[in-house]
Amino acid sequence: MTTKGFYKYPDGEQYNGEWLDGKRHGMGQLNLVDGSQYIGGFEDGLCNGHGVMTFPDGSRYEGEFARGRFHGLGTFTRCDGMKFEGEFSDGKVKGLGLLTFADGTHGLPRNEGMFQGTKFIDRQKCPEVVQKAQYAANIAKSLHL
């Protein structure tokens, strides 16, 4: 059975949320020393499930996490407004998705298809993946403690 509580770690990190067997587990909010903040699910002490991670520069990831990393479907918006909606693996862009520039355009030709990290690998239409990524981001944004 989970319990709710607040803990301030010796390094200054703070966690407010659910605990199980002495580990962050369930819904919670983690404030990191560098100013980053995560709100969402935890499992065995790590970010897991849907969540939102914001960074001090204003960048933001909304979507699915696994084992403490971006993993699955989601949306990453950089501080300059450029956005990637699609698939992530082990904390990195990897898979199908759509790149949108800060002005709302997608480039000519459209930057939609297979990505690996910062590289655009193959152009292909993937509206289903983009729609699922947007859905995952909306679930993450709707979470509350």
Rosetta blueprint (number, residue, H / E / L):
1 M L
2 T L
3 T E
4 K E
5 G E
6 F E
7 Y E
8 K E
9 Y L
10 P L
11 D L
12 G L
13 E L
14 Q E
15 Y E
16 N E
17 G E
18 E E
19 W E
20 L E
21 D L
22 G L
23 K E
24 R E
25 H E
26 G E
27 M E
28 G E
29 Q E
30 L E
31 N E
32 L L
33 V L
34 D L
35 G L
36 S L
37 Q E
38 Y E
39 I E
40 G E
41 G E
42 F E
43 E E
44 D L
45 G L
46 L E
47 C E
48 N E
49 G E
50 H E
51 G E
52 V E
53 M E
54 T E
55 F L
56 P L
57 D L
58 G L
59 S L
60 R E
61 Y E
62 E E
63 G E
64 E E
65 F E
66 A E
67 R L
68 G L
69 R E
70 F E
71 H E
72 G E
73 L E
74 G E
75 T E
76 F E
77 T E
78 R L
79 C L
80 D L
81 G L
82 M L
83 K E
84 F E
85 E E
86 G E
87 E E
88 F E
89 S E
90 D L
91 G L
92 K E
93 V E
94 K E
95 G E
96 L E
97 G E
98 L E
99 L E
100 T E
101 F L
102 A L
103 D L
104 G L
105 T L
106 H L
107 G L
108 L L
109 P L
110 R L
111 N L
112 E E
113 G E
114 M E
115 F E
116 Q E
117 G L
118 T L
119 K E
120 F E
121 I E
122 D E
123 R E
124 Q L
125 K L
126 C L
127 P H
128 E H
129 V H
130 V H
131 Q H
132 K H
133 A H
134 Q H
135 Y H
136 A H
137 A H
138 N H
139 I H
140 A H
141 K H
142 S L
143 L L
144 H L
145 L L
